[in-house]
């Protein structure tokens, strides 16, 4: 549900107890207020991130609920890293509303009460509670079931890909130092025949000692195809004329450790991708998204992990705002500033949409037409990146319609929705 400012303000009534909580890694601080923002507690209540601490906080809420005869409790906090997840889950089990306030808002208005820029664990809960009273909060979304698993799997895959790239760069650095000619023989350093050779004979002098016959025998023992004596002779020739440093036992050990790390990350990536595929296909109508040319499994999984259950949205514009793709304008009086995207929201979702749109513009005919339309339309033509953002918003609407209503992807409808027939005729 899209809560407006008026709805949020209306939820804080005379029968509402508002509690601001400053979340910490180990200890949290809370202060209680009535619906007018008058503090009820004399000092901040602190509790730990443990079951005993949460139970003590629940007793604290119950005590002030009795004092104020409150029928509703709203707890507000800042989304400090991952520390608020467990408290949110506990309060949800107790049927108590947890809301989030923007840390930037807390930073900007903390001087209203005491005209002091100081920031303390006792002061922040009051600032947070005042924001809740004014209706300047939002309800958090914690994915459950398939969507929680997808978010965890996508996060793991992103981490593994990053570590795999780091391992690749380390191996290439080693090769540049000790065997730079290897990268001229293999355009792709990770070819299985090349990695097999590096694991056995990493240094140029090791390759020369092994010889073409030995290299070819090594490949045959590993049952590798598409390599033979010619490639082995090329490697031996490159090693004989190598300009690399003359490494020893420690250089061999270093590259072997790097190769072990690389192999391990490759295996992890394959494993997590298989799990990701299985979980993604459990989402209703997810297979329909894969029928769109240019949209792959990783894109669909990333989109679903960031958006979660599509049924919680009433409009695709809400997803556009979640991705930070809504337009913002800076205007005053006669001055009309340039419009740009807000970039407020989930940057990973924005990155996924941008990355998938680049190949789609090249390989997907209908999205290429949409992109060209935005670039060349008579009224308000867009520049390159602006057109990509507009096409990404269109992709959000396509995903929303398919996942929400279960319809099939229709390329022709995509064309007619953007490029109106009457405008095309004109």
Helices and strands as residue ranges (DSSP letters): H 5-10, E 16-22, E 27-33, E 45-48, H 51-68, E 72-78, H 85-93, E 97-101, H 103-109, H 121-133, E 138-139, H 146-178, H 182-185, H 192-200, H 204-221, H 229-240, H 249-280, H 286-289, H 297-307, G 310-312, H 316-322, E 327-328, E 331-332, E 335-336, E 340-341, H 347-363, H 365-376, H 384-405, H 411-418, H 421-425
